Amino acid sequence: MNVTIENRKNKTLNLRIRQEDRDLIDRAAKVKGKTVTEYVLDTIKRDAENTLLEHSFMVVSPEVFDAFVAKLDDPAAP
């Protein structure tokens, strides 16, 4: 039986960074008990998710929120 691996890692991301940045990343990865790749990927993904979340919520005044909730509570028109 052949099994196709759907989640195979086949993309690369290359970065040019300063030596002191690399040293910092290496130390942080070691403290976390991760490879540099695991550490960088986890950190970048978490930041990307947070960035998208920050841009997907709307902040509204209490009055606007109350009006919205009132509309939700209104019975549907026949």
C-alpha positions as protocol buffer text, in pm:
chain_id: "A"
residue {
  index: 1
  type: MET
  ca { x: 0 y: 0 z: 0 }
}
residue {
  index: 2
  type: ASN
  ca { x: 144 y: 337 z: -103 }
}
residue {
  index: 3
  type: VAL
  ca { x: 87 y: 627 z: 131 }
}
residue {
  index: 4
  type: THR
  ca { x: 117 y: 982 z: 0 }
}
residue {
  index: 5
  type: ILE
  ca { x: 259 y: 1224 z: 251 }
}
residue {
  index: 6
  type: GLU
  ca { x: 47 y: 1538 z: 223 }
}
residue {
  index: 7
  type: ASN
  ca { x: 237 y: 1749 z: 473 }
}
residue {
  index: 8
  type: ARG
  ca { x: 585 y: 1692 z: 340 }
}
residue {
  index: 9
  type: LYS
  ca { x: 817 y: 1983 z: 403 }
}
residue {
  index: 10
  type: ASN
  ca { x: 944 y: 2083 z: 61 }
}
residue {
  index: 11
  type: LYS
  ca { x: 978 y: 2460 z: 75 }
}
residue {
  index: 12
  type: THR
  ca { x: 1281 y: 2655 z: 190 }
}
residue {
  index: 13
  type: LEU
  ca { x: 1331 y: 2998 z: 339 }
}
residue {
  index: 14
  type: ASN
  ca { x: 1680 y: 3144 z: 321 }
}
residue {
  index: 15
  type: LEU
  ca { x: 1786 y: 3441 z: 528 }
}
residue {
  index: 16
  type: ARG
  ca { x: 2100 y: 3650 z: 535 }
}
residue {
  index: 17
  type: ILE
  ca { x: 2163 y: 3770 z: 888 }
}
residue {
  index: 18
  type: ARG
  ca { x: 2441 y: 3919 z: 1095 }
}
residue {
  index: 19
  type: GLN
  ca { x: 2660 y: 3683 z: 1294 }
}
residue {
  index: 20
  type: GLU
  ca { x: 2544 y: 3829 z: 1625 }
}
residue {
  index: 21
  type: ASP
  ca { x: 2181 y: 3764 z: 1528 }
}
residue {
  index: 22
  type: ARG
  ca { x: 2266 y: 3405 z: 1439 }
}
residue {
  index: 23
  type: ASP
  ca { x: 2447 y: 3359 z: 1769 }
}
residue {
  index: 24
  type: LEU
  ca { x: 2144 y: 3492 z: 1957 }
}
residue {
  index: 25
  type: ILE
  ca { x: 1910 y: 3258 z: 1768 }
}
residue {
  index: 26
  type: ASP
  ca { x: 2141 y: 2961 z: 1827 }
}
residue {
  index: 27
  type: ARG
  ca { x: 2150 y: 3031 z: 2201 }
}
residue {
  index: 28
  type: ALA
  ca { x: 1772 y: 3073 z: 2224 }
}
residue {
  index: 29
  type: ALA
  ca { x: 1710 y: 2750 z: 2031 }
}
residue {
  index: 30
  type: LYS
  ca { x: 1946 y: 2564 z: 2262 }
}
residue {
  index: 31
  type: VAL
  ca { x: 1770 y: 2699 z: 2572 }
}
residue {
  index: 32
  type: LYS
  ca { x: 1436 y: 2578 z: 2429 }
}
residue {
  index: 33
  type: GLY
  ca { x: 1583 y: 2238 z: 2341 }
}
residue {
  index: 34
  type: LYS
  ca { x: 1503 y: 2285 z: 1973 }
}
residue {
  index: 35
  type: THR
  ca { x: 1696 y: 2286 z: 1651 }
}
residue {
  index: 36
  type: VAL
  ca { x: 1749 y: 2627 z: 1496 }
}
residue {
  index: 37
  type: THR
  ca { x: 1498 y: 2537 z: 1225 }
}
residue {
  index: 38
  type: GLU
  ca { x: 1234 y: 2433 z: 1480 }
}
residue {
  index: 39
  type: TYR
  ca { x: 1294 y: 2744 z: 1690 }
}
residue {
  index: 40
  type: VAL
  ca { x: 1283 y: 2987 z: 1398 }
}
residue {
  index: 41
  type: LEU
  ca { x: 976 y: 2823 z: 1242 }
}
residue {
  index: 42
  type: ASP
  ca { x: 785 y: 2815 z: 1573 }
}
residue {
  index: 43
  type: THR
  ca { x: 872 y: 3178 z: 1644 }
}
residue {
  index: 44
  type: ILE
  ca { x: 789 y: 3305 z: 1297 }
}
residue {
  index: 45
  type: LYS
  ca { x: 461 y: 3112 z: 1281 }
}
residue {
  index: 46
  type: ARG
  ca { x: 351 y: 3242 z: 1621 }
}
residue {
  index: 47
  type: ASP
  ca { x: 431 y: 3600 z: 1519 }
}
residue {
  index: 48
  type: ALA
  ca { x: 252 y: 3557 z: 1185 }
}
residue {
  index: 49
  type: GLU
  ca { x: -59 y: 3422 z: 1357 }
}
residue {
  index: 50
  type: ASN
  ca { x: -57 y: 3711 z: 1605 }
}
residue {
  index: 51
  type: THR
  ca { x: -15 y: 3964 z: 1325 }
}
residue {
  index: 52
  type: LEU
  ca { x: -314 y: 3822 z: 1140 }
}
residue {
  index: 53
  type: LEU
  ca { x: -524 y: 3811 z: 1457 }
}
residue {
  index: 54
  type: GLU
  ca { x: -442 y: 4174 z: 1534 }
}
residue {
  index: 55
  type: HIS
  ca { x: -580 y: 4268 z: 1195 }
}
residue {
  index: 56
  type: SER
  ca { x: -892 y: 4052 z: 1206 }
}
residue {
  index: 57
  type: PHE
  ca { x: -1070 y: 4202 z: 1507 }
}
residue {
  index: 58
  type: MET
  ca { x: -1268 y: 4521 z: 1508 }
}
residue {
  index: 59
  type: VAL
  ca { x: -1282 y: 4750 z: 1807 }
}
residue {
  index: 60
  type: VAL
  ca { x: -1617 y: 4920 z: 1848 }
}
residue {
  index: 61
  type: SER
  ca { x: -1771 y: 5146 z: 2107 }
}
residue {
  index: 62
  type: PRO
  ca { x: -2006 y: 4997 z: 2365 }
}
residue {
  index: 63
  type: GLU
  ca { x: -2297 y: 5167 z: 2188 }
}
residue {
  index: 64
  type: VAL
  ca { x: -2215 y: 5007 z: 1855 }
}
residue {
  index: 65
  type: PHE
  ca { x: -2170 y: 4670 z: 2023 }
}
residue {
  index: 66
  type: ASP
  ca { x: -2506 y: 4700 z: 2200 }
}
residue {
  index: 67
  type: ALA
  ca { x: -2677 y: 4791 z: 1871 }
}
residue {
  index: 68
  type: PHE
  ca { x: -2515 y: 4490 z: 1704 }
}
residue {
  index: 69
  type: VAL
  ca { x: -2629 y: 4254 z: 1979 }
}
residue {
  index: 70
  type: ALA
  ca { x: -2980 y: 4401 z: 1963 }
}
residue {
  index: 71
  type: LYS
  ca { x: -2993 y: 4325 z: 1589 }
}
residue {
  index: 72
  type: LEU
  ca { x: -2886 y: 3967 z: 1658 }
}
residue {
  index: 73
  type: ASP
  ca { x: -3164 y: 3933 z: 1915 }
}
residue {
  index: 74
  type: ASP
  ca { x: -3432 y: 4068 z: 1678 }
}
residue {
  index: 75
  type: PRO
  ca { x: -3657 y: 3798 z: 1534 }
}
residue {
  index: 76
  type: ALA
  ca { x: -3603 y: 3726 z: 1166 }
}
residue {
  index: 77
  type: ALA
  ca { x: -3841 y: 3897 z: 926 }
}
residue {
  index: 78
  type: PRO
  ca { x: -4105 y: 3662 z: 777 }
}
